Every structure is written in C-alpha cells, then in structure tokens.
C-alpha cells in the first residue's frame, strides 16, 4: 500500500479494502483488534469522513450503509492526545470528524446485584464491554436542557455515548451512595462505584 492510497481511494468500499490489506500486513486480525496504539505511520492529513452523534458514519457526504465496512473502519480508529480522531494503518494515518463519540452503546445487560453487579454493554459496531475499573463510565450533564449523557470507555482514548434508552436502564439501577462525604446517586459495575450526580439534583433533572 503506497503512501497516500487512503486519500486516493474514491469510495468507502475501496477505502475499506485498502485498510484491510494494510492491517493484514502487520498483524493477525483473527486474534482480535489491530494494534493501532503501537503503529506510528506518517500523518497524511484529513479525509471527508464523519461519525454523527447517532453513530452513523458518512463518507464524502453519503451515509455508509454497509455494516461490515463501518465495523472495519471502527477497528482502526485511534484518538490522539490532542483530541483528533484518526483512521490508522501501519503505513498511513488520516483524520476524520467525530460529532460526539465514535461509538454508541445500544444495549446493556446487568448481572448480579449490589457490589457484585456487572454491567455489560454492546456498541453499534459490535464491541462488548464490561464497565469497571478498566472501562469506566462517566456522566455529563449537557446543554441548557440539562441532558444526562453517560459515556463508556471502550479502548484507547475512545468512548461510546450511551444511547438514551440505555441511559434510562442505567438510572433504574442507580442507588444513593456516600462518595467522599457526599450523597451521590450512583451505579455499580465490576466492583466500582460510578457517581452519576449529587442525589439532591436527581429529581429536578429527570422531571
């Protein structure tokens, strides 16, 4: 794969084929995700690709409708220290736009109760992630409408925005827990307490 091939590709399918060939050159994909954090290829600028807030991928203004292509692209995503999100192969790195988070957590399963509870999430691109010490949940109150937006760490510096229906499932499992002397509405998973908000603010936010 020659330098500049990603940018030279004229459509999403061609782009995916180039990425697949490049990734196969430097790793056995049957063993899992490509080791993108270890690759240090040249930076070739940005391409016209965007991940919308609902998780839909666009290439050159057109939605990418084929789920296998989106899944392939998602396996070579990396978020840099400066916040830029890139597609990375062993030979080339290109930036893309991300409106909110690169992934969306679309499903959750809760197993156990209390301190033994484990929350497992599935993302829109097929990742399955257990929330816990290695994959924390964080909660943001966003905008004038004070919308509660949970995020789940997936890998590297990449997060999934938790879809609104799943957010309500999380809230249904919440409990009031004292955290550093403050009564917090929080949720447990994998032996970790994840504060959602001060308990006193919950009722007003959900009205």
CORHUGI-V553179 format. One record per residue. N is the residue number from 1. RES is the residue in three letters. PHI is phi in radians with two decimals (NA if undefined). Layout:
BEGIN
[[N:RES:PHI] [N:RES:PHI]]
END
This chain:
BEGIN
[[1:UNK:NA] [2:UNK:-1.45] [3:UNK:-1.01] [4:UNK:1.66] [5:UNK:-1.12] [6:UNK:-1.08] [7:UNK:-1.22] [8:UNK:-1.33] [9:UNK:-1.09] [10:UNK:-1.63] [11:UNK:-2.61] [12:UNK:-1.13] [13:UNK:-1.13] [14:UNK:-1.13] [15:UNK:-1.07] [16:UNK:-1.09] [17:UNK:-1.09] [18:UNK:-1.12] [19:UNK:-1.11] [20:UNK:-1.08] [21:UNK:-1.16] [22:UNK:-1.15] [23:UNK:-1.13] [24:UNK:-1.16] [25:UNK:-1.13] [26:UNK:-2.16] [27:UNK:3.12] [28:UNK:-1.56] [29:UNK:-1.20] [30:UNK:-1.17] [31:UNK:-1.52] [32:UNK:2.31] [33:UNK:-1.26] [34:UNK:-1.07] [35:UNK:-1.40] [36:UNK:-1.11] [37:UNK:-1.19] [38:UNK:-1.60] [39:UNK:-1.48] [40:UNK:-2.34] [41:UNK:-1.45] [42:UNK:-1.11] [43:UNK:-1.52] [44:UNK:-1.89] [45:UNK:1.48] [46:UNK:-1.94] [47:UNK:-2.09] [48:UNK:-1.48] [49:UNK:-2.27] [50:UNK:-2.47] [51:UNK:-1.86] [52:UNK:-1.33] [53:UNK:-1.10] [54:UNK:-1.52] [55:UNK:1.59] [56:UNK:-1.31] [57:UNK:-1.67] [58:UNK:-2.12] [59:UNK:-2.23] [60:UNK:0.93] [61:UNK:1.44] [62:UNK:-2.03] [63:UNK:-1.06] [64:UNK:-1.54] [65:UNK:-1.52] [66:UNK:-1.61] [67:UNK:-1.01] [68:UNK:-1.07] [69:UNK:-1.17] [70:UNK:-1.08] [71:UNK:-1.05] [72:UNK:-1.07] [73:UNK:-1.03] [74:UNK:-1.12] [75:UNK:-1.32] [76:UNK:-2.03] [77:UNK:-1.40] [78:UNK:-2.59] [79:UNK:-1.77] [80:UNK:-1.41] [81:UNK:-1.08] [82:UNK:-1.47] [83:UNK:1.63] [84:UNK:-1.28] [85:UNK:-1.82] [86:UNK:-2.31] [87:UNK:-1.59] [88:UNK:-2.22] [89:UNK:-2.12] [90:UNK:-1.10] [91:UNK:-2.07] [92:UNK:-2.79] [93:UNK:-2.32] [94:UNK:-2.33] [95:UNK:-1.48] [96:UNK:-2.29] [97:UNK:-1.71] [98:UNK:-2.26] [99:UNK:-1.22] [100:UNK:-2.28] [101:UNK:-2.11] [102:UNK:-1.25] [103:UNK:-2.17] [104:UNK:-2.23] [105:UNK:-1.44] [106:UNK:-1.84] [107:UNK:-2.66] [108:UNK:-2.45] [109:UNK:-2.17] [110:UNK:-1.89] [111:UNK:-2.18] [112:UNK:1.46] [113:UNK:-2.45] [114:UNK:1.00] [115:UNK:-1.20] [116:UNK:-1.64] [117:UNK:-1.16] [118:UNK:-2.26] [119:UNK:-1.80] [120:UNK:-1.99] [121:UNK:-2.00] [122:UNK:-2.02] [123:UNK:-1.64] [124:UNK:-1.17] [125:UNK:-1.92] [126:UNK:1.68] [127:UNK:-1.22] [128:UNK:-2.06] [129:UNK:-2.31] [130:UNK:-1.60] [131:UNK:-1.20] [132:UNK:3.07] [133:UNK:-1.06] [134:UNK:-1.47] [135:UNK:-2.36] [136:UNK:-1.27] [137:UNK:-1.71] [138:UNK:-2.30] [139:UNK:-2.21] [140:UNK:-2.15] [141:UNK:-1.70] [142:UNK:-2.02] [143:UNK:1.35] [144:UNK:-1.11] [145:UNK:-1.45] [146:UNK:0.93] [147:UNK:-1.34] [148:UNK:-1.42] [149:UNK:-2.20] [150:UNK:-1.49] [151:UNK:-2.23] [152:UNK:-2.06] [153:UNK:-1.22] [154:UNK:-1.80] [155:UNK:-2.90] [156:UNK:0.95] [157:UNK:-1.84] [158:UNK:-1.67] [159:UNK:-2.17] [160:UNK:-1.98] [161:UNK:-1.29] [162:UNK:-1.39] [163:UNK:-1.04] [164:UNK:-1.00] [165:UNK:-1.04] [166:UNK:-1.25] [167:UNK:-1.01] [168:UNK:-1.14] [169:UNK:-1.11] [170:UNK:-1.11] [171:UNK:-1.04] [172:UNK:-1.12] [173:UNK:-1.67] [174:UNK:-1.24] [175:UNK:-2.59] [176:UNK:-1.51] [177:UNK:-2.32] [178:UNK:-1.32] [179:UNK:-2.14] [180:UNK:0.90] [181:UNK:1.48] [182:UNK:-2.02] [183:UNK:-1.28] [184:UNK:-2.04] [185:UNK:-1.43] [186:UNK:-2.54] [187:UNK:-2.28] [188:UNK:-1.84] [189:UNK:-2.84] [190:UNK:1.05] [191:UNK:1.40] [192:UNK:-2.06] [193:UNK:-1.69] [194:UNK:-1.96] [195:UNK:-1.12] [196:UNK:-1.67] [197:UNK:-2.99] [198:UNK:-0.97] [199:UNK:-1.01] [200:UNK:-1.17] [201:UNK:-1.58] [202:UNK:-1.08] [203:UNK:-1.04] [204:UNK:-1.13] [205:UNK:-1.20] [206:UNK:-1.55] [207:UNK:-1.17]]
END
